[in-house]
Structure formats: C-alpha cells, structure tokens
C-alpha cells in the first residue's frame, strides 16, 4: 500500500474542545436523568410496589427502591407485585441500570484507568529506549526518513516519531514505530523521548526556524548524539550548523545537484540516487578503519570501493597522499553492495 492510499484510509477528525470537567458533568447529568426516569415511573406506579417492612410506600421508599434497583438488583425489602410494575422494571429499569453502569465504567476508564495505563505504558517504553532514532517531524522528509531507516534494517520499535499532529502520527503508527504527540522544541518532550540515550536525531519540522530550534533543544539535552536536520533555505544552513547540527541537508540544493549532474550524463543522477537509497544495487557506508587495514592504502580495502577518509575534522579523497596510508581512528566512506550493508564489520 503506497502512502497516498494510506492517507485515504484515515477519516478526518478534530480534537474535541470540551474540557474534562464539562465531559464529566454531562455524564453525571445523563446518569441522573436516567435515574430520574426510573424514579418517576416508580412513583407514578407506586401502588404496584410492596414494602415488606411496614407496608407503606412513601416517596423516600420509592427513591430508595429506585437507586438500589438501578445500582444493584435490590434487597427484596421492596418488590414490584403487579404485572405492570414488573414489566416497567424489566423493560425500563433494567436498560437504565445497564446504561448507568456503562456511564460509570466509561467515566472511570477515561478519567482514571486510561491515564494510569498510559503513564505506566509510557514508563515501560521509556525504560526500554536505548540507541534509538528520534525523528522530529513526520512530514514528507520525516516520513521518507522513517521508510528508509526501516528498509535499511532498523527495527520499527527503535524509531521514535515526534509530531504535534495526531493525523501524522496515525500514519506513522502503521509502520510499527513508537510515536509521541508533542512539540519537539520543548525540553520535556525530547526528555520523554530519551534523546540523551538516542543513537541519532533526525529533524524535519517543515520550517527552518522550528527545525533550528529543535536542533538547539536536542543539542542542549544530548551533547554527543548526532543530529541531522533538513533546511530549506541555503541562508539558514550555517545557522543550523551553529545550532549544533552535525549534518545539514538542503533538498533544494540536492535536487539542483542531481539536475545539473544529469546534463553531463544520463546515468549520473540515477547512480547518485542509487547510492543514497536502500532500494538500489549499491550503497554508501561509513565505518571506522579496521585494525588490519592500518598502514595500507585506501584503495586496498576489501569491503568495498573506498572514496574518502575522515581524519579528525579533515577529509581526504582516495587520490590524496594521506589516503595512501590509513591510520587508527580514520573513518572510511566506501561504496558497497546493497545486500552487504547489514553486515557491518
């Protein structure tokens, strides 16, 4: 099922604006109204009731009998004795009892059990979050990032999607990922997502200012976690890096690079897309240098085609003299077969 068909499968909905106290009031009022119906019926047909205690039926007796009958099955001290009274209890009071109990149980679930359950479930999820990927924003870029992570072998439960739109999170849940509705610019939200224990943070909020603010928040909570961000304006790329982003991606610039590359060869753009995606034949992989590779040229690695090494904050291409002798601590960027990506050394 493609993403467009997934979106069509969800109904439009809007979060209710009724406050909790007003919802509780309406439920209590409905329960009281149902009891009042039963009370009125019993009072009008009080001659069909018999009090086994003193033989007289007063309004207080009717009130007592109604409440006891609605909430339980009665104690037998007051009983209906006529056919009309019994039929009223059968076809009116019994449904009222069921509705009142459903109201009570639903209210208890919504205001007590549901919140307790959600808090407990959230604590369990938080306790198990380690080395996960936090995706802030589930728009076009965020959704594609999640799809790509799963295609690359990531377990969906290890991906935490944060968005302030419930409809977006409903779509994300179809992938089996963990979702959280909230504003990722707030410390409390990222703390709840255990961002300090994450393996990476992907920021795709849709707006540059919001994305940069999320980067600042994430960097303040997790100083060493890699942060990648999508920035639409080239003027904001430097600001995003200053905010603490390790990787800044500009979709517009990338599209321009692919379009320009296509003018120099019909297959350049498709090969670059092949390298970047998980569905192609080849893939880019970044890994630390192996112990048996130290001292050897980048061109002699056996796991793939070495393109570049990173030594500290400096990068060297395969033709540079520094790439002729690998050193401990080097990071290698190589091209490998796609089915070999999962078997990292």
C-alpha positions, 0 to 999 in steps of 0.5 A: 500500500503506497502512502497516498492510499494510506492517507485515504484510509484515515477519516478526518477528525478534530480534537474535541474542545470540551474540557474534562470537567464539562465531559464529566458533568454531562455524564453525571447529568445523563446518569441522573436523568436516567435515574430520574426516569426510573424514579418517576415511573416508580412513583407514578406506579407506586401502588404496584410496589410492596414494602415488606417492612411496614407496608407503606410506600412513601416517596423516600421508599420509592427513591430508595427502591429506585437507586438500589434497583438501578445500582444493584438488583435490590434487597427484596425489602421492596418488590414490584407485585403487579404485572405492570410494575414488573414489566416497567422494571424489566423493560425500563429499569433494567436498560437504565441500570445497564446504561448507568453502569456503562456511564460509570465504567466509561467515566472511570476508564477515561478519567482514571484507568486510561491515564494510569495505563498510559503513564505506566505504558509510557514508563515501560517504553521509556525504560526500554529506549536505548540507541534509538532514532528520534525523528522530529517531524513526520512530514514528507522528509520525516516520513521518507526518513522513517521508510528508509531507516526501516528498509535499511534494517532498523527495527520499527520499535527503535524509531521514535516519531515526534509530531504535534499532529495526531493525523501524522502520527496515525500514519506513522503508527502503521509502520510499527514505530513508537510515536509521541504527540508533542512539540519537539522544541520543548525540553520535556518532550525530547526528555520523554523521548530519551534523546540523551540515550538516542543513537541519532536525531533526525529533524524535519519540522517543515520550517527552518526556524522550528527545525533550528530550534529543535536542533538547539533543544536536542543539542542542549539535552544530548551533547554527543548524539548526532543530529541531522536536520533538513533546511530549506533555505541555503541562508539558514544552513550555517545557522543550523550548523551553529545550532549544533547540527552535525549534518545539514541537508538542503533538498533544494540544493540536492535536487539542483545537484542531481539536475545539473549532474544529469546534463553531463550524463544520463546515468549520473543522477540515477547512480547518485540516487542509487547510492543514497537509497536502500532500494538500489544495487549499491550503497554508501557506508561509513565505518571506522578503519579496521585494525588490519587495514592500518598502514595500507592504502585506501584503495586496498580495502576489501569491503568495498570501493573506498572514496574518502577518509575522515581524519579528525575534522579533515577529509581526504579523497582516495587520490590524496597522499594521506589516503595512501596510508590509513591510520587508527581512528580514520573513518572510511566512506566506501561504496558497497553492495546493497545486500552487504550493508547489514553486515557491518564489520 
